[in-house]
Amino acid sequence: MASRTIWKGAISFGLVHIPVGLHTATTESGVDFDWLDKRSMDPVGYKRINKRTGKEIDKDNIVKGVEYEDGQYVIISPEEIADAYPRTTQTIEIQQFVDAAGVSFVYLERPYYVAPINKGHKVYALLRDTLAKTGKIGIAKVVIQTKQHLAALIPSGDALVLNLMRWGDEVRSQEGLDLPKAGAKGMSPSASELKMAKMLVDDMTGEWDPEQFKDEFKAAVMELVEKKARAGKTETVIEPQEESPAYADNVIDLTELLQRSLKGGRAAGKAAPAAARSSAGNAKKPAPRKAAAKKPPAKAAKTAGKARKAA
């Protein structure tokens, strides 16, 4: 069964635009416990509570603030938040290509399968095979649902995988950790210790099979759920209906730009992104935006992560 396309756009680098769609590559494996009112079996939501008074407040009295200093908040209006949102370009814009081995797995966060659409299969295969043979991955920026992400475009078998990444300031430094230094005196194992450790690793080595590893807690809970369901111990819960999100479909097939970029020189390559953006803009002109807010003071930089979450 084919998965639903959650995003449509294009991979862009130089003169090349490859029309693609994103598909979720993972699923949550934990047990989803819902809150229910035991008296009526109605779903239970979260109340908006004033933490000081303990009283419930109306949503119209709620504003969004960012803690600038200890106990000091800067209030950001919905309009200011909207202005700060990045403009949706429907483009996975590759910034550069890097050695795959040079990117730590610590930066990888959430994978998506990338599939070609609108006759983009040949150029898609060319990019995939080129990355696989050169050992490179593409570092890109992409906007998904008004949020800008750093991402890695990685070849994986027949597919390209777009793995959303953590920004550099979201990964903590190893500085301050009590780590044994490589090659330090007193830390280097003896030849016999290395030999025994290698034998143990070899003895435990096998082919990677994800089906061998299961969430034991989930399995135990779901076994209990099935047992109770078979015994007729179920309750009827009426959930509110939600509308399916709409996704843009303004994809421009610019496969011919590949041939032009291969025939052209560096000068043509510099002019291409502007031309491609112009073509895409004619297809669907974005709404005008106000100027972005100025960069916050240096001492507010450490709160940048909170600001993104608050938005």
C-alpha positions as CSV (number, residue, x, y, z in Angstrom):
1,M,0.0,0.0,0.0
2,A,1.5,3.3,-1.1
3,S,2.1,5.9,1.6
4,R,0.5,9.3,1.5
5,T,2.6,12.2,0.1
6,I,2.9,14.7,2.9
7,W,4.8,17.4,1.0
8,K,5.5,18.2,-2.6
9,G,8.3,20.3,-4.0
10,A,11.6,20.0,-5.7
11,I,15.3,19.2,-5.0
12,S,17.3,22.2,-6.2
13,F,21.0,22.6,-6.8
14,G,22.6,24.7,-9.5
15,L,20.4,24.6,-12.6
16,V,18.7,21.4,-11.5
17,H,15.2,21.1,-10.1
18,I,14.0,17.5,-9.4
19,P,10.3,17.4,-8.6
20,V,9.7,15.1,-5.6
21,G,7.3,14.2,-2.8
22,L,8.1,13.4,0.8
23,H,6.7,10.3,2.6
24,T,7.0,9.5,6.3
25,A,9.7,6.8,6.8
26,T,9.0,6.1,10.5
27,T,6.1,5.5,12.8
28,E,5.7,5.9,16.6
29,S,6.1,2.6,18.3
30,G,5.1,3.6,21.9
31,V,1.7,3.0,23.5
32,D,-0.6,6.0,23.1
33,F,-2.6,6.4,26.3
34,D,-5.5,8.8,26.0
35,W,-7.1,10.6,28.9
36,L,-10.8,9.7,29.4
37,D,-13.4,10.8,31.9
38,K,-14.2,7.6,33.8
39,R,-17.8,8.8,34.4
40,S,-18.8,9.4,30.8
41,M,-15.9,8.0,28.7
42,D,-15.4,11.4,27.1
43,P,-12.0,12.5,25.9
44,V,-10.2,14.7,28.4
45,G,-8.1,17.7,27.1
46,Y,-5.7,20.1,28.7
47,K,-7.0,23.2,30.5
48,R,-5.4,26.6,30.3
49,I,-4.5,27.2,33.9
50,N,-2.9,30.3,35.4
51,K,0.0,28.7,37.4
52,R,0.0,31.4,40.1
53,T,-3.8,31.6,40.8
54,G,-4.7,28.1,39.7
55,K,-7.7,29.5,37.8
56,E,-8.6,28.6,34.2
57,I,-8.2,31.5,31.7
58,D,-9.7,32.2,28.3
59,K,-7.5,31.7,25.3
60,D,-8.0,35.4,24.3
61,N,-6.0,36.4,27.4
62,I,-3.0,34.3,26.5
63,V,0.0,35.9,24.8
64,K,3.3,34.3,23.8
65,G,6.5,35.4,25.5
66,V,10.2,34.5,25.3
67,E,12.3,34.6,28.5
68,Y,15.1,37.1,27.7
69,E,16.7,37.1,31.2
70,D,15.8,35.3,34.4
71,G,12.2,36.3,35.1
72,Q,12.1,38.8,32.3
73,Y,10.0,38.1,29.2
74,V,9.6,39.8,25.8
75,I,6.1,39.5,24.5
76,I,5.8,38.6,20.8
77,S,2.5,39.3,18.9
78,P,0.9,36.8,16.5
79,E,1.7,39.2,13.7
80,E,5.3,39.4,14.6
81,I,5.5,35.6,14.8
82,A,3.9,35.4,11.3
83,D,6.4,37.8,9.9
84,A,9.3,35.8,11.3
85,Y,8.1,32.6,9.7
86,P,10.3,31.6,6.7
87,R,8.7,31.9,3.3
88,T,7.5,28.6,1.9
89,T,9.4,27.8,-1.3
90,Q,8.5,24.1,-1.8
91,T,12.2,23.5,-2.4
92,I,14.8,21.2,-0.8
93,E,17.6,23.6,-1.5
94,I,21.0,21.9,-1.3
95,Q,23.6,24.2,0.2
96,Q,26.6,22.0,-0.3
97,F,27.8,18.4,-0.6
98,V,29.9,16.9,2.1
99,D,31.5,13.5,2.9
100,A,28.9,11.3,4.5
101,A,31.4,10.1,7.1
102,G,32.0,13.7,8.2
103,V,28.5,14.2,9.6
104,S,27.9,12.8,13.1
105,F,24.7,10.8,13.6
106,V,24.0,13.0,16.6
107,Y,22.7,15.6,14.2
108,L,20.2,13.3,12.5
109,E,16.7,13.6,13.8
110,R,13.8,12.4,11.6
111,P,13.9,10.6,8.2
112,Y,11.6,11.0,5.2
113,Y,11.6,9.0,2.0
114,V,11.9,11.2,-1.1
115,A,10.2,9.9,-4.2
116,P,10.3,11.5,-7.7
117,I,7.1,12.9,-9.3
118,N,6.2,14.6,-12.6
119,K,8.7,12.7,-14.8
120,G,11.6,13.5,-12.5
121,H,12.8,9.8,-12.2
122,K,15.8,10.0,-14.5
123,V,17.4,13.0,-12.8
124,Y,16.5,11.6,-9.4
125,A,18.4,8.4,-10.2
126,L,21.3,10.4,-11.5
127,L,21.6,12.4,-8.2
128,R,21.1,9.3,-6.1
129,D,23.7,7.2,-7.9
130,T,26.2,10.1,-7.9
131,L,25.9,10.6,-4.2
132,A,26.3,6.8,-3.6
133,K,29.4,6.5,-5.8
134,T,31.1,9.6,-4.4
135,G,30.3,8.9,-0.7
136,K,28.7,12.3,-0.5
137,I,25.4,13.6,1.0
138,G,23.6,16.9,0.3
139,I,23.2,19.4,3.1
140,A,20.0,21.3,2.4
141,K,17.4,23.7,3.8
142,V,13.7,23.0,3.5
143,V,10.5,24.6,4.9
144,I,7.8,22.2,6.0
145,Q,4.6,23.6,7.5
146,T,6.1,27.1,8.1
147,K,9.2,25.8,9.9
148,Q,12.6,25.8,8.4
149,H,14.8,22.7,8.8
150,L,18.3,21.8,8.1
151,A,18.4,18.4,6.4
152,A,20.7,15.8,4.9
153,L,19.9,14.2,1.5
154,I,21.2,10.6,1.8
155,P,21.2,7.8,-0.8
156,S,19.7,4.6,0.6
157,G,19.3,1.7,-1.8
158,D,16.8,2.7,-4.5
159,A,15.7,5.8,-2.5
160,L,16.9,9.2,-1.5
161,V,16.2,9.9,2.2
162,L,15.8,13.4,3.5
163,N,16.8,13.3,7.2
164,L,15.9,16.4,9.1
165,M,18.8,17.5,11.2
166,R,19.4,19.4,14.5
167,W,20.8,22.9,14.1
168,G,24.4,23.3,15.2
169,D,23.4,25.2,18.4
170,E,21.0,22.3,19.4
171,V,23.8,19.8,19.8
172,R,25.8,20.1,23.0
173,S,29.5,20.1,23.0
174,Q,31.4,17.1,24.5
175,E,33.5,19.6,26.5
176,G,33.3,19.0,30.2
177,L,32.5,15.3,29.9
178,D,34.9,12.9,31.8
179,L,36.0,11.0,28.7
180,P,39.1,8.8,28.3
181,K,41.4,10.4,25.8
182,A,42.4,8.2,22.9
183,G,46.0,7.1,23.2
184,A,46.4,8.5,26.7
185,K,48.7,6.6,29.1
186,G,46.9,4.3,31.4
187,M,43.9,4.1,29.1
188,S,45.4,2.1,26.2
189,P,44.4,-1.6,26.5
190,S,47.0,-4.3,26.3
191,A,47.3,-6.5,23.3
192,S,45.6,-9.4,25.1
193,E,42.7,-7.2,26.1
194,L,42.2,-6.0,22.6
195,K,42.4,-9.5,21.3
196,M,39.7,-10.8,23.7
197,A,37.5,-7.7,23.1
198,K,37.7,-8.3,19.3
199,M,36.8,-12.0,19.8
200,L,33.8,-11.0,21.8
201,V,32.7,-8.4,19.2
202,D,33.2,-11.0,16.4
203,D,31.2,-13.6,18.3
204,M,28.3,-11.2,18.7
205,T,28.4,-9.8,15.1
206,G,25.5,-10.6,12.7
207,E,23.6,-9.1,9.9
208,W,21.4,-6.1,10.8
209,D,17.8,-7.2,11.0
210,P,15.5,-4.6,12.6
211,E,12.7,-7.2,13.0
212,Q,14.8,-8.8,15.7
213,F,14.3,-5.9,18.0
214,K,10.9,-5.2,19.5
215,D,9.4,-2.8,22.0
216,E,8.7,-5.2,24.9
217,F,6.7,-2.7,26.9
218,K,4.4,-2.0,23.9
219,A,4.0,-5.7,23.2
220,A,3.0,-6.4,26.9
221,V,0.5,-3.6,27.0
222,M,-1.1,-4.5,23.6
223,E,-1.3,-8.1,24.7
224,L,-3.3,-7.0,27.7
225,V,-5.4,-4.7,25.5
226,E,-6.3,-7.6,23.2
227,K,-7.0,-9.9,26.1
228,K,-9.5,-7.4,27.6
229,A,-11.0,-6.7,24.2
230,R,-11.7,-10.4,23.6
231,A,-13.3,-10.5,27.0
232,G,-15.7,-7.7,26.0
233,K,-14.1,-5.1,28.4
234,T,-14.3,-2.1,26.0
235,E,-15.8,1.3,26.2
236,T,-17.2,3.5,23.3
237,V,-15.5,6.9,23.0
238,I,-16.6,9.5,20.5
239,E,-13.6,11.5,19.2
240,P,-14.0,14.9,17.6
241,Q,-13.4,14.9,13.8
242,E,-10.3,16.5,12.4
243,E,-9.9,17.8,8.8
244,S,-7.0,16.5,6.7
245,P,-4.3,19.1,6.1
246,A,-4.0,20.5,2.5
247,Y,-0.7,20.4,0.7
248,A,0.6,22.6,-2.1
249,D,1.1,21.1,-5.5
250,N,3.0,23.9,-7.2
251,V,5.8,21.7,-8.6
252,I,7.7,22.9,-11.7
253,D,9.3,20.2,-13.9
254,L,12.6,21.7,-14.8
255,T,14.4,18.5,-15.8
256,E,15.8,20.2,-18.9
257,L,17.9,22.4,-16.8
258,L,20.1,19.4,-16.0
259,Q,21.2,19.2,-19.6
260,R,21.8,23.0,-19.7
261,S,23.8,22.9,-16.5
262,L,26.0,20.1,-17.8
263,K,26.7,21.9,-21.1
264,G,27.1,25.4,-19.5
265,G,30.0,26.6,-17.4
266,R,30.3,28.0,-14.0
267,A,28.8,31.3,-15.1
268,A,25.6,29.6,-16.2
269,G,25.5,27.8,-12.9
270,K,25.5,31.1,-10.9
271,A,22.6,32.5,-12.9
272,A,20.5,29.3,-12.8
273,P,19.0,29.5,-9.3
274,A,17.6,33.0,-9.9
275,A,16.0,31.8,-13.2
276,A,14.6,28.7,-11.5
277,R,13.1,30.7,-8.7
278,S,11.7,33.2,-11.2
279,S,9.9,30.3,-13.0
280,A,8.6,28.9,-9.8
281,G,7.5,32.3,-8.7
282,N,5.4,32.7,-11.9
283,A,3.7,29.5,-11.2
284,K,2.6,30.5,-7.7
285,K,3.6,33.9,-6.5
286,P,4.0,34.0,-2.7
287,A,2.2,36.6,-0.6
288,P,4.3,39.7,0.2
289,R,5.9,39.6,3.6
290,K,7.0,42.3,5.9
291,A,10.7,42.8,6.8
292,A,12.0,40.2,9.3
293,A,12.7,41.4,12.8
294,K,16.3,42.5,13.6
295,K,18.7,40.0,15.1
296,P,18.3,39.8,18.9
297,P,21.0,40.9,21.3
298,A,23.9,38.5,21.9
299,K,22.7,37.6,25.4
300,A,19.4,36.5,24.0
301,A,21.1,34.0,21.7
302,K,20.9,31.2,24.2
303,T,17.1,31.5,24.1
304,A,16.9,31.0,20.3
305,G,15.9,27.4,20.7
306,K,13.1,28.3,23.1
307,A,11.9,31.0,20.7
308,R,11.5,28.6,17.9
309,K,9.5,26.2,20.0
310,A,7.3,29.0,21.4
311,A,6.6,30.1,17.8
